[in-house]
Amino acid sequence: MSAQPVHQAAGSVAAIPKTIDAIAVALSGAKRMAFYAQVGQTDAADLEGVIERWWTDALLDQVPGREDQVSAALDGRGLVGLGDLAGRLGVPLAAE
C-alpha cells in the first residue's frame, strides 16, 4: 500500500491536521509564538478550544489575499449589503 498524493481543487487551501505541531508549522512566526504561549498557559479543559481557534486561523492564513481582504473590510471598502448578497445568491430575504 502506498500513500496517494493529495490533490487540491483550484482556490482551495491545503488541509492542516488539528494537532499542535501541524498548526504551529502553518502559522507565521509571530502567530506561532502567540499560539505556543496560549497553548502553554491553557489548562487541559480549555485546550481543545484554543486548538480549534488557532487551527481556523491557520487555515484562513492560507487564503490568497486574506490580509488585503481583511484590511478592506475593516476600512469599509468593497462591502456588500445583505439585500445585494441575497439577490446574488438568489435567496429571498424574509419579510420584516
N, C-alpha and C positions, 0 to 999 in steps of 0.2 A: 504494500500500500504506500502510495506517495502523496505528499501534500500537493494540493491543487492551487494554482495561483488565484489570488482574489482579483476579480475584475470589477472596476468601479464604473458606474454609469457616468456619462458626462455631466458635470455640475454637481456631482455628489462628493461627499467627504469620506475619507478613509475611516474605517471602524477603529475605535480605540477601546481596548479591553477595560473594564471597570475595575482596575487594580491601581494601587498607589503608584507603583513603578511606571505603569503604562501612561497614567495621567501625567506624572511628573515629566516624562520624556516628551509628551505632546505640548507641554506648556513652555512659554518663553522664560528666560532667566528670572526676571523679576516676579512673574506669576508663579514660577516653580518654587521660588524661595517662600513666597506667601503661602502657597499650598502646603509645603512641608512644615512651616511654622504652625499653621492651623491644625494639620493632622497631629502634630506633636503635642498640641495643647488641648486636644479634644478627648473626652473620655469615650470609652467603648460604646456607650449607649447612643452617642451622637455621631459616631464616626461614619456611619452609613450616609447620613445627611450631608456631611462635609464632602465625602467622596462623590456623591450624586451631583452636588453643586459644581464642584471643580471639573468633573467629567463632562458636564454640559458645557462649561466654559471652554474646555479643551476642544470639544467638537466644534463649537461656534468659531473658535480662533482659526479653524481651517477653511472657513468660508471666504472665498476670494473677495476682497474689497470690504470686509466687515468693518474695519476701522473707519473707512470713509462713510459707510452707511450709518454707523452709529453717530459719527460727528454730524452728518447731515440731519439726522433725526433730532439730535439734541439742539441743533441750530434752527430747527423748524423748516428745513429745506426738503422739498420733494415729498412732503406728506400727502396722503390720500385720505379724503373724507370717507366716513363709513358708508354713506349713500353711494359714492362713486365705486368703492370697493365691492359693495353688494351688486351693483349693476354690472361690473366687470365679470363677476363670478356667476351672474345670472340667478342670484338669490334674492327673493323679495324681502324687504325689511318688514318686520312686524308693525302693525298699526299702533300708534301711541294712544 
